[in-house]
Amino acid sequence: MRTLGITLPDIVTVVRVLGVLLCLVGIAICLRIARFRDTDLASVRLVNLGILTLPIVAFYKLLAFAGLLVVPATSVFVAGRR
């Protein structure tokens, strides 16, 4: 498809690239959770996420939620767009 002199990729290509990117994000999240240390559980260290500051335990809980539910559900949704 050509729009304004720019050739756009097919939707199948876009879906495949998004699927690969989502898989890589999921793997990165799993590796980050795997590096969890027991000392982090007792730590009162804070993680700054830009507009939000969380304790490290809450940060790991959000990462686990994203890695186990959000990223896989999003990749299934993207795969269904094909």
PAKOL-509735 format. One record per atom (N, C-alpha, C): x, y, z; residue in three letters. Coordinates in pm, 1 decimal. Example, Ala and Ser with C-alpha at 12.3 -4.5 7.8 and 13.67 -1.06 7.14 Angstrom:
// PAKOL-509735
<pt u="1319.0" v="-569.0" w="780.0" res="ALA"/>
<pt u="1230.0" v="-450.0" w="780.0" res="ALA"/>
<pt u="1320.0" v="-330.0" w="780.0" res="ALA"/>
<pt u="1285.0" v="-225.0" w="708.0" res="SER"/>
<pt u="1367.0" v="-106.0" w="714.0" res="SER"/>
<pt u="1290.0" v="3.0" w="787.0" res="SER"/>
***
This chain:
// PAKOL-509735
<pt u="83.5" v="-116.1" w="0.0" res="MET"/>
<pt u="0.0" v="0.0" w="0.0" res="MET"/>
<pt u="89.4" v="124.4" w="0.0" res="MET"/>
<pt u="52.3" v="223.7" w="-79.2" res="ARG"/>
<pt u="129.5" v="347.2" w="-87.5" res="ARG"/>
<pt u="44.0" v="462.8" w="-38.6" res="ARG"/>
<pt u="97.4" v="538.1" w="55.9" res="THR"/>
<pt u="28.9" v="654.8" w="108.4" res="THR"/>
<pt u="127.6" v="769.4" w="117.3" res="THR"/>
<pt u="97.6" v="879.8" w="49.3" res="LEU"/>
<pt u="182.9" v="999.0" w="51.7" res="LEU"/>
<pt u="327.0" v="967.3" w="11.9" res="LEU"/>
<pt u="345.3" v="875.5" w="-79.2" res="GLY"/>
<pt u="479.1" v="842.7" w="-126.2" res="GLY"/>
<pt u="555.4" v="748.1" w="-35.8" res="GLY"/>
<pt u="490.7" v="700.3" w="70.5" res="ILE"/>
<pt u="555.2" v="608.9" w="164.9" res="ILE"/>
<pt u="492.4" v="471.7" w="146.2" res="ILE"/>
<pt u="574.7" v="370.1" w="134.0" res="THR"/>
<pt u="524.1" v="234.6" w="121.0" res="THR"/>
<pt u="505.7" v="175.2" w="260.0" res="THR"/>
<pt u="382.3" v="139.2" w="291.9" res="LEU"/>
<pt u="350.9" v="79.9" w="421.3" res="LEU"/>
<pt u="359.3" v="-71.8" w="412.2" res="LEU"/>
<pt u="404.4" v="-137.9" w="520.2" res="PRO"/>
<pt u="411.4" v="-284.4" w="516.9" res="PRO"/>
<pt u="272.1" v="-346.6" w="526.4" res="PRO"/>
<pt u="262.5" v="-471.5" w="487.0" res="ASP"/>
<pt u="137.3" v="-545.7" w="499.4" res="ASP"/>
<pt u="102.5" v="-563.0" w="646.6" res="ASP"/>
<pt u="-26.1" v="-584.1" w="673.3" res="ILE"/>
<pt u="-71.1" v="-602.6" w="810.5" res="ILE"/>
<pt u="-12.6" v="-729.7" w="871.0" res="ILE"/>
<pt u="11.5" v="-831.9" w="789.2" res="VAL"/>
<pt u="70.9" v="-956.4" w="838.9" res="VAL"/>
<pt u="212.0" v="-930.1" w="891.7" res="VAL"/>
<pt u="287.4" v="-847.8" w="822.8" res="THR"/>
<pt u="422.6" v="-813.8" w="867.6" res="THR"/>
<pt u="418.8" v="-736.4" w="997.8" res="THR"/>
<pt u="327.3" v="-643.7" w="1008.5" res="VAL"/>
<pt u="314.7" v="-563.8" w="1130.8" res="VAL"/>
<pt u="276.8" v="-652.7" w="1248.8" res="VAL"/>
<pt u="184.1" v="-744.9" w="1228.5" res="VAL"/>
<pt u="141.9" v="-835.9" w="1335.2" res="VAL"/>
<pt u="257.3" v="-925.6" w="1378.0" res="VAL"/>
<pt u="334.3" v="-974.3" w="1283.2" res="ARG"/>
<pt u="449.2" v="-1059.4" w="1317.5" res="ARG"/>
<pt u="553.8" v="-982.7" w="1397.6" res="ARG"/>
<pt u="582.1" v="-860.0" w="1357.9" res="VAL"/>
<pt u="681.6" v="-779.1" w="1430.2" res="VAL"/>
<pt u="632.2" v="-749.0" w="1571.0" res="VAL"/>
<pt u="504.9" v="-711.9" w="1584.6" res="LEU"/>
<pt u="450.1" v="-686.3" w="1718.0" res="LEU"/>
<pt u="451.6" v="-812.5" w="1803.8" res="LEU"/>
<pt u="422.1" v="-926.8" w="1744.8" res="GLY"/>
<pt u="426.5" v="-1052.9" w="1819.0" res="GLY"/>
<pt u="565.8" v="-1084.9" w="1870.1" res="GLY"/>
<pt u="665.4" v="-1063.4" w="1785.8" res="VAL"/>
<pt u="804.4" v="-1087.6" w="1827.5" res="VAL"/>
<pt u="844.4" v="-991.2" w="1938.5" res="VAL"/>
<pt u="806.7" v="-865.4" w="1925.2" res="LEU"/>
<pt u="839.7" v="-767.3" w="2028.6" res="LEU"/>
<pt u="772.9" v="-801.0" w="2161.5" res="LEU"/>
<pt u="647.7" v="-843.6" w="2157.4" res="LEU"/>
<pt u="579.6" v="-881.9" w="2280.4" res="LEU"/>
<pt u="643.5" v="-1004.6" w="2344.7" res="LEU"/>
<pt u="686.4" v="-1100.3" w="2263.4" res="CYS"/>
<pt u="756.2" v="-1217.3" w="2317.7" res="CYS"/>
<pt u="887.0" v="-1177.9" w="2384.7" res="CYS"/>
<pt u="959.9" v="-1087.7" w="2322.7" res="LEU"/>
<pt u="1086.1" v="-1041.8" w="2382.0" res="LEU"/>
<pt u="1062.2" v="-967.2" w="2512.9" res="LEU"/>
<pt u="956.1" v="-887.9" w="2519.3" res="VAL"/>
<pt u="922.4" v="-818.1" w="2643.5" res="VAL"/>
<pt u="887.0" v="-919.1" w="2752.1" res="VAL"/>
<pt u="809.2" v="-1020.9" w="2717.7" res="GLY"/>
<pt u="774.0" v="-1124.4" w="2814.5" res="GLY"/>
<pt u="895.4" v="-1199.4" w="2866.6" res="GLY"/>
<pt u="988.0" v="-1231.8" w="2778.5" res="ILE"/>
<pt u="1110.6" v="-1300.4" w="2820.6" res="ILE"/>
<pt u="1193.8" v="-1210.2" w="2910.9" res="ILE"/>
<pt u="1204.1" v="-1082.5" w="2876.7" res="ALA"/>
<pt u="1280.1" v="-988.8" w="2959.4" res="ALA"/>
<pt u="1218.5" v="-975.3" w="3098.6" res="ALA"/>
<pt u="1087.0" v="-972.6" w="3106.5" res="ILE"/>
<pt u="1020.6" v="-963.2" w="3237.1" res="ILE"/>
<pt u="1046.7" v="-1089.6" w="3318.5" res="ILE"/>
<pt u="1038.2" v="-1206.1" w="3255.3" res="CYS"/>
<pt u="1064.3" v="-1331.5" w="3326.7" res="CYS"/>
<pt u="1207.7" v="-1338.9" w="3376.8" res="CYS"/>
<pt u="1301.9" v="-1293.7" w="3297.0" res="LEU"/>
<pt u="1441.3" v="-1293.6" w="3341.8" res="LEU"/>
<pt u="1462.2" v="-1196.8" w="3458.4" res="LEU"/>
<pt u="1393.9" v="-1083.8" w="3454.4" res="ARG"/>
<pt u="1404.7" v="-987.0" w="3563.9" res="ARG"/>
<pt u="1348.4" v="-1045.0" w="3693.0" res="ARG"/>
<pt u="1236.8" v="-1115.7" w="3684.0" res="ILE"/>
<pt u="1177.1" v="-1177.1" w="3802.8" res="ILE"/>
<pt u="1265.2" v="-1291.1" w="3853.2" res="ILE"/>
<pt u="1330.8" v="-1362.1" w="3762.6" res="ALA"/>
<pt u="1418.2" v="-1472.1" w="3802.7" res="ALA"/>
<pt u="1538.7" v="-1422.7" w="3882.4" res="ALA"/>
<pt u="1575.6" v="-1298.0" w="3861.9" res="ARG"/>
<pt u="1689.9" v="-1241.7" w="3935.3" res="ARG"/>
<pt u="1649.2" v="-1184.9" w="4070.7" res="ARG"/>
<pt u="1526.3" v="-1208.7" w="4113.2" res="PHE"/>
<pt u="1476.4" v="-1161.6" w="4241.8" res="PHE"/>
<pt u="1558.1" v="-1222.4" w="4355.2" res="PHE"/>
<pt u="1599.7" v="-1139.5" w="4447.4" res="ARG"/>
<pt u="1679.0" v="-1184.7" w="4561.7" res="ARG"/>
<pt u="1592.7" v="-1182.2" w="4687.3" res="ARG"/>
<pt u="1618.8" v="-1273.5" w="4778.1" res="ASP"/>
<pt u="1542.7" v="-1277.6" w="4903.2" res="ASP"/>
<pt u="1565.1" v="-1152.3" w="4986.8" res="ASP"/>
<pt u="1681.2" v="-1089.6" w="4972.9" res="THR"/>
<pt u="1706.9" v="-967.7" w="5048.7" res="THR"/>
<pt u="1619.9" v="-851.6" w="5000.1" res="THR"/>
<pt u="1574.6" v="-857.9" w="4875.9" res="ASP"/>
<pt u="1484.0" v="-754.5" w="4824.7" res="ASP"/>
<pt u="1349.0" v="-758.4" w="4895.2" res="ASP"/>
<pt u="1309.1" v="-876.0" w="4941.6" res="LEU"/>
<pt u="1181.6" v="-890.2" w="5008.9" res="LEU"/>
<pt u="1179.9" v="-815.4" w="5142.0" res="LEU"/>
<pt u="1291.9" v="-814.1" w="5210.8" res="ALA"/>
<pt u="1300.0" v="-745.7" w="5339.7" res="ALA"/>
<pt u="1344.6" v="-600.6" w="5324.3" res="ALA"/>
<pt u="1380.5" v="-562.1" w="5205.9" res="SER"/>
<pt u="1431.9" v="-427.6" w="5182.1" res="SER"/>
<pt u="1318.2" v="-325.7" w="5178.1" res="SER"/>
<pt u="1350.5" v="-204.9" w="5222.3" res="VAL"/>
<pt u="1254.4" v="-93.9" w="5214.1" res="VAL"/>
<pt u="1293.1" v="-1.0" w="5099.9" res="VAL"/>
<pt u="1375.4" v="-52.0" w="5009.0" res="ARG"/>
<pt u="1419.8" v="25.7" w="4893.3" res="ARG"/>
<pt u="1301.4" v="64.1" w="4805.6" res="ARG"/>
<pt u="1307.8" v="181.9" w="4748.2" res="LEU"/>
<pt u="1201.3" v="231.6" w="4662.7" res="LEU"/>
<pt u="1246.6" v="232.0" w="4517.6" res="LEU"/>
<pt u="1151.4" v="207.9" w="4426.6" res="VAL"/>
<pt u="1177.0" v="210.3" w="4283.8" res="VAL"/>
<pt u="1099.7" v="327.3" w="4225.6" res="VAL"/>
<pt u="1169.5" v="415.2" w="4154.8" res="ASN"/>
<pt u="1106.9" v="531.3" w="4093.6" res="ASN"/>
<pt u="1067.3" v="496.9" w="3950.5" res="ASN"/>
<pt u="937.4" v="508.0" w="3921.0" res="LEU"/>
<pt u="886.1" v="477.8" w="3787.9" res="LEU"/>
<pt u="842.5" v="604.2" w="3714.7" res="LEU"/>
<pt u="906.0" v="711.5" w="3740.3" res="GLY"/>
<pt u="870.8" v="838.3" w="3675.8" res="GLY"/>
<pt u="774.7" v="917.7" w="3761.7" res="GLY"/>
<pt u="645.2" v="891.8" w="3745.5" res="ILE"/>
<pt u="546.5" v="965.1" w="3824.1" res="ILE"/>
<pt u="504.1" v="888.8" w="3948.5" res="ILE"/>
<pt u="559.2" v="771.5" w="3969.1" res="LEU"/>
<pt u="518.3" v="684.6" w="4078.1" res="LEU"/>
<pt u="641.4" v="625.7" w="4145.7" res="LEU"/>
<pt u="639.1" v="620.8" w="4277.2" res="THR"/>
<pt u="746.2" v="557.2" w="4353.6" res="THR"/>
<pt u="685.6" v="441.9" w="4431.9" res="THR"/>
<pt u="740.3" v="322.8" w="4412.1" res="LEU"/>
<pt u="687.3" v="202.2" w="4475.6" res="LEU"/>
<pt u="794.2" v="132.9" w="4557.5" res="LEU"/>
<pt u="752.8" v="61.3" w="4662.5" res="PRO"/>
<pt u="847.4" v="-28.9" w="4729.5" res="PRO"/>
<pt u="886.7" v="-141.1" w="4633.0" res="PRO"/>
<pt u="1001.1" v="-198.9" w="4653.7" res="ILE"/>
<pt u="1052.9" v="-299.7" w="4561.8" res="ILE"/>
<pt u="962.0" v="-422.4" w="4553.7" res="ILE"/>
<pt u="896.3" v="-457.1" w="4665.2" res="VAL"/>
<pt u="806.8" v="-573.2" w="4665.2" res="VAL"/>
<pt u="686.8" v="-547.7" w="4573.4" res="VAL"/>
<pt u="628.6" v="-430.1" w="4580.3" res="ALA"/>
<pt u="515.8" v="-396.1" w="4493.2" res="ALA"/>
<pt u="559.9" v="-392.6" w="4347.0" res="ALA"/>
<pt u="681.4" v="-345.8" w="4321.4" res="PHE"/>
<pt u="733.8" v="-344.0" w="4185.0" res="PHE"/>
<pt u="744.3" v="-484.6" w="4128.2" res="PHE"/>
<pt u="795.5" v="-579.3" w="4208.1" res="TYR"/>
<pt u="806.4" v="-717.1" w="4161.0" res="TYR"/>
<pt u="668.7" v="-780.4" w="4141.0" res="TYR"/>
<pt u="571.3" v="-743.1" w="4223.6" res="LYS"/>
<pt u="435.9" v="-794.4" w="4205.0" res="LYS"/>
<pt u="376.5" v="-744.0" w="4073.9" res="LYS"/>
<pt u="398.8" v="-618.2" w="4041.4" res="LEU"/>
<pt u="350.5" v="-563.8" w="3914.8" res="LEU"/>
<pt u="420.4" v="-629.4" w="3796.3" res="LEU"/>
<pt u="550.4" v="-655.1" w="3809.2" res="LEU"/>
<pt u="622.1" v="-724.5" w="3702.3" res="LEU"/>
<pt u="567.9" v="-865.5" w="3681.2" res="LEU"/>
<pt u="540.5" v="-935.8" w="3789.5" res="ALA"/>
<pt u="486.4" v="-1071.1" w="3778.0" res="ALA"/>
<pt u="348.4" v="-1067.9" w="3713.4" res="ALA"/>
<pt u="265.5" v="-970.9" w="3750.2" res="PHE"/>
<pt u="133.6" v="-957.5" w="3688.8" res="PHE"/>
<pt u="145.6" v="-931.6" w="3539.7" res="PHE"/>
<pt u="236.6" v="-842.6" w="3503.5" res="ALA"/>
<pt u="256.0" v="-811.6" w="3361.2" res="ALA"/>
<pt u="309.9" v="-932.8" w="3286.0" res="ALA"/>
<pt u="406.0" v="-1002.5" w="3344.7" res="GLY"/>
<pt u="467.4" v="-1116.0" w="3277.6" res="GLY"/>
<pt u="377.1" v="-1236.8" w="3263.7" res="GLY"/>
<pt u="287.6" v="-1256.8" w="3361.0" res="LEU"/>
<pt u="202.9" v="-1376.3" w="3358.2" res="LEU"/>
<pt u="65.9" v="-1353.3" w="3294.9" res="LEU"/>
<pt u="16.1" v="-1229.2" w="3296.2" res="LEU"/>
<pt u="-118.5" v="-1205.5" w="3245.6" res="LEU"/>
<pt u="-125.5" v="-1103.5" w="3132.4" res="LEU"/>
<pt u="-66.1" v="-989.2" w="3149.7" res="VAL"/>
<pt u="-84.7" v="-879.1" w="3055.1" res="VAL"/>
<pt u="-14.7" v="-905.7" w="2921.6" res="VAL"/>
<pt u="111.7" v="-939.1" w="2925.1" res="VAL"/>
<pt u="186.2" v="-960.0" w="2800.0" res="VAL"/>
<pt u="132.9" v="-1080.1" w="2720.9" res="VAL"/>
<pt u="106.3" v="-1195.4" w="2783.0" res="PRO"/>
<pt u="49.1" v="-1304.9" w="2704.0" res="PRO"/>
<pt u="-89.0" v="-1271.7" w="2646.2" res="PRO"/>
<pt u="-173.4" v="-1204.4" w="2723.5" res="ALA"/>
<pt u="-306.7" v="-1168.2" w="2672.0" res="ALA"/>
<pt u="-295.0" v="-1069.7" w="2555.9" res="ALA"/>
<pt u="-202.5" v="-977.6" w="2566.4" res="THR"/>
<pt u="-182.3" v="-882.3" w="2457.2" res="THR"/>
<pt u="-130.0" v="-951.6" w="2332.3" res="THR"/>
<pt u="-39.7" v="-1047.1" w="2348.9" res="SER"/>
<pt u="12.7" v="-1116.7" w="2230.8" res="SER"/>
<pt u="-94.9" v="-1202.4" w="2164.2" res="SER"/>
<pt u="-184.7" v="-1261.5" w="2242.2" res="VAL"/>
<pt u="-296.0" v="-1337.1" w="2184.5" res="VAL"/>
<pt u="-388.9" v="-1243.4" w="2110.1" res="VAL"/>
<pt u="-414.7" v="-1125.5" w="2165.1" res="PHE"/>
<pt u="-498.9" v="-1027.1" w="2098.0" res="PHE"/>
<pt u="-437.3" v="-983.4" w="1965.9" res="PHE"/>
<pt u="-306.7" v="-955.9" w="1966.6" res="VAL"/>
<pt u="-238.2" v="-913.3" w="1844.2" res="VAL"/>
<pt u="-239.5" v="-1024.9" w="1741.0" res="VAL"/>
<pt u="-220.5" v="-1148.8" w="1785.5" res="ALA"/>
<pt u="-220.1" v="-1261.6" w="1690.9" res="ALA"/>
<pt u="-358.0" v="-1280.5" w="1628.1" res="ALA"/>
<pt u="-462.5" v="-1244.4" w="1699.3" res="GLY"/>
<pt u="-596.7" v="-1256.1" w="1645.4" res="GLY"/>
<pt u="-628.7" v="-1150.8" w="1540.0" res="GLY"/>
<pt u="-549.5" v="-1046.0" w="1532.4" res="ARG"/>
<pt u="-571.0" v="-939.3" w="1434.2" res="ARG"/>
<pt u="-528.3" v="-980.9" w="1295.5" res="ARG"/>
<pt u="-463.1" v="-1090.2" w="1282.2" res="ARG"/>
<pt u="-410.6" v="-1138.3" w="1154.9" res="ARG"/>
<pt u="-520.2" v="-1192.0" w="1074.0" res="ARG"/>
***
